[in-house]
Amino acid sequence: MIETRKEEERVLLIGVELQQTENFAMSMEELASLAQTAGAVVKGTYTQKREKYDSKTFVGSGKLEEIKLMVEADNIDTVVVNNRLTPRQNVNLEEILGVKVIDRMQLILDIFAMRARSHEGKLQVHLAQLKYMLPRLIGQGIMLSRQAGGIGSRGPGESQLELNRRSIRNQIADIERQLKVVEKNRATVRERRLQSGIFKIGLIGYTNAGKSTILNALTDKRQYEADELFATLDATTKQVHLSDTFQVTVTDTVGFIQDLPTELISAFKSTLEESMNVDLLLHVIDASDPNHAEQEEVVLSILQELEMLDIPRLALYNKLDKTDDSFTPSQFPHVMLSAKDKDAKSHIQMMILAKIKTMFEPFDIRVHLADTYKIHDLGRVALIDKRFYEDDVEIIKGYIAKEHKWKLEEFSDGLY
């Protein structure tokens, strides 16, 4: 069945600020950006301060009346709530307002459904949507019937949303079986990469910070990039030469966002694992975003949740061309640049090499002419800094990871 969508879906945003709520203004701005990314036109925003969320309708009765009048007066198609709604709240809001109501989590899932390109990515999004949907199979509200179409209804499709719990559980089990096969293949490739001894770098950061642009700058290749949320979903790994022989892999993964649905963290575990098994994380930060400090904290919080804080990090403050002179970085070590500048590639490479040298151990070796053919192979896992001759021996100075120091023993004279 082909779904016919309206040219512009008119949405109203709702948010409730509790006393303990952090970054509320940033969260509401982000909700508007998410709605626009999903193809909607934001016609208004309603916020309310409360001690706790209303268990039945999320917002208070007085505010709900205001919202209902706005919905009717401005021909609103969809109301988007900036929190995870309970199934009961969702059904009650739809019955009172008479339009489709979705929450922040479902909006993010919907955007992921739009952005997924690979077979694995589509499977992961489908799985996350089904898991999110399962406890919400109550009543016959607008959200469940999906007659309205539009944002919040992409992915599994209308007919699947009408299936009973057992059918959805069967679908979940089937997708999980398929993903296990995909994950097994990914694990084989990852194991091969680990055994190769290649230094691995992972790009992480808040959504729309410019990770794909950084990857493009390093590789001179075109990874999809755009000024929009979640432009990249599927993990992409590229090889990059940092010197004549020293090669690294750089992996670009999905951007982080506050209140990322737990269903997605679980569903994208295999994708995130691409960044969990790296030697160095490049934390890309949008220096031009007024909320960059809060975004940095969100990323660090998720890294802690994923037990990745112990991985060495280098901060890349991107989009410096859009900032003023008052900008002050908070993370060290760091690089400050605009990824689209012509000198960005060399600048990033220089800082990565400097960081790697602090992680490796220095070495000096004497190499006889008979062993010089081995230097190229050594250069794949070691940073060769200087090469010069003394009598009939070549002196090599550089840096090497502790686990690869055994390679130095292959040279006849070895360390000195």
N, C-alpha and C positions, 0 to 999 in steps of 0.2 A: 504493500500500500504506500503510495507516494503522499507525503504530508505537505499540505499547502500552508505556507507561513505568511504572516503579514509582513509587509515591507518594514514597518517599524513596530516593535513591541514596546508598548508604553508601560513603564514600571514605576513603582513607588517603593522607596527604601524605608525600612523601619529599624531603629536601634534603641536598645535600653542600656543606660549606663548605670551600673551598680557602683557602690562606694569603692569596692576593691578592683573595679575594672581598670586595666592599664591600656594606654595608647588608644583610647576610645575614638578620638577625632581621626587619628590615622586609619583606624579600622573602618570607619564610615567612608572616608575618602577612597579607601581601597575597594570597598563594596561597590561604590559607583563605577570605579575602573573595571571591576570584574563584570558588572552588568553591561557596560559598554562593549567590553571584549566579547561578550556573549551575543552581541548584536542588538541590544535593547537601547531605548532612549529613556533616560532618567527624567521623570517629570516632577519629582519632589522627594523630600526627605523628612521623616518624622522621627524625632528622638525624645526620650523621656528618661528622667532620673528616678530610680526606684531603689528601695532597700533590697528587693528580690523580684525575680520574674513572676508574673501572674501564672499560676499553675494551669489555668484553663485557657487563657487567651494571650499569654506572654506580656501584653501591655495592659494598662489599666482600662477600665470601662469608659472613662471620659475621653481618653486619648483614642480609644478604638472608635468612638462615635465620630471624632474629627476625621479619622482615617477613612471611615466609610463614606462620609460626605465628599471627601477628596476623590475617592475611587469613582463615585458616581458622577461628580462634576467634571472630571478630567478624562473620562473614558479609559481608566486604567485597566490594563490587561492582566498584569501580574504584580503581586506584592512580594518583595524580597526582604526577608528578615535576617539581620546581621548576627544570628546565633543559631545553634542547632535546636530545632524545635522538637518537642516530643510528638509522637503520632496524635495524641489527643489535642494538643495545641494546634497542630496543623489542620486537623479536621474542623475544629471549632472556628478557627479564623476563616477558613474557606466558606463555611456555612453562613457566618455573619457578614463577611465582605462580598460574597457572591462572585469572587474571582479566584484564579489560581494563586496559591501561596507556596513559595519555596523558601528554603533557608540558605544561608551562606554555604553550607557544606554541599548542598545539591547544586548550587550555582557553580562551584569549583569543579565538581564532578562533570557537569555539563560542558564546561570549557575544555576539560581534559578529553571528553568524548569528541569534541571538535578538532583538537590538536593531534590526537594519536594518529600516527602514520604507519608504523610497523605492525605486523601481525601480533607480536608480543604486547605492544603498547595497547592495541585495541582489546586484547584479551584481559589485560590488567584493569583497564577502565571498566569494561563490562563487569568483571568480577566485583570491583569496588561498588558499582551502582547496584548490583543485585544484593550485596551484603547490606548496603544502606537501605534498600527498599524492603527487605524481608520483614523487619519488625513493624513496618508501616502499612502492612496489608490489612487495614481495618476500614470499615465503612466503604462508601462509594463516593468519596469526595471528588472534587475537581482534580486534585493532585493525582488521585489513583486512576481515574478514568482517562486522563490525558486528552480529553476531547479538545482542550484549548490549544494544544501544541505549543510551539515556541520554546523559549529557554527553560531548561529543567526537564525537557522531554526527549533529548537526544540520547542515542546509545541503544539500549535494549529494544526500544520501540513499543508502540501501544499494545500490541497483542501480548507481548511477554509480560507487560506490567499487570495484565489481567489474570495471569496464571496463579494458581494456588501455591501455598507454601511448599508443598512437597515438590512440585515442578521446579520452583525456583531453587530449592536445595539441590535438586538433581543437576540443574544447570551449573550451580556453583561447584559441585563436585566434579563435573565434566571439565569446566574451565581450569580448575586447580590441577587436574590430571594433565591437561595440555600444557599448562605452565611449567609443570615439573619436567616435562620433556625439554622444553625450551631452556629452562634453568640448568638442566644437566649439560646441554650443549654449550651454554654460556660458561659454565664452570670448567668445562674441558678447555675452552679457549683461554680462560683466565689462568688455569693451571699451566698451560703452555707458555703464557706470557710471564708467569712467575718464574718458571724454570729457565727462561731465556736470560734472566738477569737484567732485563731492561728496566730502567728507572721509570716509575709510573707517577703521573701527575693527575690530580682530579680538580676540575673546575666546579666550585660551589658558590652559592650566593643567593640573594633574594631574587625573586622573579623580576625579569626585565632590568637586571643590573648590567647586562652586556656580556654575559659569558660566551655566547656564540660569536660575538664580534671579536672577543679576545682569541678564541680558537681560530677564527678566520685570519686574524692578524699573524698568528704564529705559523699557520700552515699554508698561507697564500691560497687557500681553497675556500669554496663557498658552502658553509653550513647555513641553513635558513636562519635569518636574523630579522627581527622587526621590533619596533617600539610598541610592544604589547605584552600583556601578561601571559606567561606559559607558552612562549613561542616555540620552545623546545621541550619535548616530553621524552623522546626515546634517547637512551644513552648512545653517544657517538664517540668512538675512540680513533684518534689519528696519531700518526708518527711524526715526530718533529726532531730535526737535527739541531742541537744546541752548539755543536762544534763540528769539525770535519768528520769525526767518527762517532762522537758521543750522541746517542740517539735516545729519546724518551717517548713515551706515549702520553697523550693528553686526552682525558675523557670529559666530555661535556654532558651534564645530566640535568634533570628537571630542576627548576628554581624553587626555592623555599618560600613560604608565605606563612604569616601567623594564622593560627587555628587551622592548619592543614588537616583535613579529615583523617582520622585514624585509619579509616578504611583504605585510604590512598597510601599511607605510610606502609601499611601491611602489603597492599597489592603491588607496590613498586619496590618491595624489598630487594628483589633481584637486580633492579636497575640501580638502586642506591648502593648496592654492594660493589658496583663498579668503582665507587668513590671510597668504599670502606677498605679496599685492599690496595690503596695507593701509598707511595712513599712521601708525597708532598701534596698539600691542598693549596690551591690558589683561591683565596676568598675574594671574589669580585664584588665591589661595593659601588653603587651609583652615588658618586659624590655630589651630584646635582640635586638629588632628592632631599627635600627638607626633613624627611623622616629617616635619613640614612642611619642615624645612631640607633634608633629603635629597630630598624631592619637588621643591623649588625647583631643586636642582642637576640633577635628571633633566630637568626642563623646559628649563633653560638649555642643557644638553648637546644635547638634541634640536634646539633652535633653532639651535645652532651647526652641527649636522649638516645642517640645512635651509638654512643660510646666511641666517638671519633675525635674527642678533644685532645687526645695524646698524639695524634698525627701532626707532624710539623706543618706550620701554615705560613703563607706569605700573603699579605693583604694587597689587593690591587684596587686602588681608588680610581674608578673609571669616570668618564664624562667630565673631566676637569675643565674642559673648554666651556662648560655651562655653569661653572661656579664662579664666585667672586674671590677676591684676595683674602677674605676673612676665613676661608675654609681651613680647618685644622684636623688632621687625621688623628685617630685615637688608637690605632693598632700598629704594632711594630713587630718585625720589619714590614715595610710597605713600599709600594710603587705608586706614584701619582702620575696619571697620564690620561690621554684621550685615545681610546683604542683605534680610532680611525685616522690618527695622525700618521704620516709617512714613517716617522722614526719609532713608532710604537713597538714594532716587532723587535728591533735591536735593544730597545730599552727594557722590555719584558725579559728577553733572553739574558741580558746582562744581570738583572736582579735574580733571576732563577738560578743562574750559575753561581752567583755570590752566596745564595742561600744553600745550595747543594754543597758547596765547599765547607760550610759550617757543620753539615751533617756527615761528611766524609772524613777520613783520616788522611793526613798528608803522607807522601812517600817520596823517596829518592831511590832510583835503581840505576845500576850500571849495565849497559846492554852491549855485548860483543856483536860484531858484524854478523856473525852466524845466527844470531837470535833476532835481528831487526825485523824479520818477517812477522814476528809475534806481536809487534807493537800495535798494528792495526786492530788485531783482535782484542788487545788490552784496552784500546781506546773506546771500545763499545760499552765497557762497564766502568771505566775510569776517566776522570777529567785530566787530560794531559795539559799541564800548564806551561812547561818549558822543556826544550830539547836542545842540547848542545854537545859538542865533542871535546873530549880530553884524550889526547894521544889516539889510540885505536879503539876507544870505548865511547859509546854515546850515553850521555847522562839524561835521564828522564825524571822530571819532577812533576808531581801532580797530586790528585786526591782520589781516594777509592773507598767504597763502602767496606765496612769491617768484614762482612760476609764474603767479599770477593778478594780479600788480601791474599788468599792462597794462589791467585793467579800470578802474583809477583814472584813466587817461588819457581816459576817455570823458566825464569831467566838465570843463566849460569852463575853470574856474580851476585845476583839478588840484591837485597837491601844493603845500604851502607850508611 
